[in-house]
């Protein structure tokens, strides 16, 4: 399975992953959500988008985008001419910045979980 996964990501560049995320359609609500829950979800997503644009470095953004797209950390490290530990650190720092930004905006982990439950 690991060999198949490596083969799948062998010819995918980080630039194509990030370009795909930039062109992603706007977030749509689930028709089963209540209007109040949808408003909360929308506010959280918009806060995250703002934080991604403002708080993350380009390398953090590229690593996070690739990881969210399903690319293995080993493949990300290879494409960034780095090592696995450095990519893990980039991802850790990106998550910490997003978590801190959400907390500064007034959202707790429980708020986010309940909004998307």
C-alpha distance (Angstrom), angle and dihedral (degrees) to the residues before:
residue distance angle dihedral
X1 . . .
X2 3.79 . .
X3 3.79 91.2 .
X4 3.80 90.8 50.4
X5 3.79 91.2 49.7
X6 3.81 91.7 49.5
X7 3.80 90.3 49.2
X8 3.80 91.6 50.3
X9 3.81 92.4 56.0
X10 3.80 96.3 36.9
X11 3.82 96.7 101.6
X12 3.81 99.7 30.5
X13 3.79 114.8 107.7
X14 3.79 125.6 -150.5
X15 3.79 88.5 -124.4
X16 3.80 91.2 59.7
X17 3.82 90.3 48.8
X18 3.80 93.3 51.0
X19 3.81 92.6 43.0
X20 3.79 89.3 53.4
X21 3.82 90.3 52.6
X22 3.80 92.5 49.0
X23 3.78 90.3 53.8
X24 3.78 94.1 45.1
X25 3.78 114.8 127.6
X26 3.76 119.5 -103.1
X27 3.76 115.4 -85.8
X28 3.79 111.3 -88.6
X29 3.73 126.6 -155.8
X30 3.74 123.7 -116.5
X31 3.81 108.9 -112.0
X32 3.79 90.1 -132.4
X33 3.82 94.3 62.8
X34 3.76 122.2 99.8
X35 3.82 116.8 -116.2
X36 3.81 92.6 -111.4
X37 3.80 91.5 49.8
X38 3.80 90.3 46.9
X39 3.81 90.7 52.4
X40 3.81 90.5 51.5
X41 3.81 92.0 47.3
X42 3.80 90.9 49.0
X43 3.81 92.0 49.8
X44 3.81 91.7 50.5
X45 3.81 93.2 47.4
X46 3.80 91.9 48.6
X47 3.81 90.4 48.9
X48 3.81 89.8 51.1
X49 3.81 91.6 49.1
X50 3.80 90.6 51.0
X51 3.80 91.4 47.6
X52 3.79 92.0 49.0
X53 3.79 90.1 52.7
X54 3.80 96.3 43.5
X55 3.81 108.6 27.8
X56 3.80 105.5 37.9
X57 3.78 127.0 77.3
X58 3.79 118.4 -129.1
X59 3.81 91.1 -104.1
X60 3.80 92.2 49.4
X61 3.79 90.4 48.5
X62 3.80 92.9 49.3
X63 3.81 93.4 47.4
X64 3.80 92.8 45.9
X65 3.80 92.6 47.1
X66 3.80 91.8 49.8
X67 3.81 92.5 46.3
X68 3.81 92.0 48.8
X69 3.79 88.1 49.2
X70 3.79 89.4 57.9
X71 3.79 100.4 -103.6
X72 3.82 111.6 149.1
X73 3.79 116.9 -114.3
X74 3.80 90.5 -118.6
X75 3.82 90.6 58.5
X76 3.81 91.7 46.7
X77 3.81 90.6 51.4
X78 3.79 92.0 49.3
X79 3.81 92.3 50.4
X80 3.80 92.4 47.0
X81 3.82 91.7 48.3
X82 3.77 88.0 -121.1
X83 3.77 138.6 106.8
X84 3.78 132.4 -96.2
X85 3.81 94.1 -106.2
X86 3.81 91.9 54.3
X87 3.82 90.7 50.9
X88 3.80 91.1 48.9
X89 3.81 87.9 52.1
X90 3.82 91.2 49.0
X91 3.80 90.5 51.1
X92 3.80 92.3 45.3
X93 3.80 92.3 50.7
X94 3.81 91.4 46.3
X95 3.81 91.5 51.9
X96 3.80 91.0 47.5
X97 3.81 91.7 51.3
X98 3.80 91.7 48.7
X99 3.80 91.8 46.4
X100 3.80 91.5 49.0
X101 3.80 91.2 46.5
X102 3.79 92.0 51.4
X103 3.81 90.4 48.6
X104 3.81 90.4 49.6
X105 3.81 88.7 50.9
X106 3.80 88.0 54.3
X107 3.80 101.1 -102.4
X108 3.79 122.1 131.1
X109 3.79 125.3 -162.3
X110 3.79 87.9 -106.1
X111 3.83 90.7 54.3
X112 3.79 91.6 53.2
X113 3.80 93.2 45.5
X114 3.79 93.7 49.0
X115 3.80 92.8 46.6
X116 3.80 92.2 55.5
X117 3.82 99.3 33.9
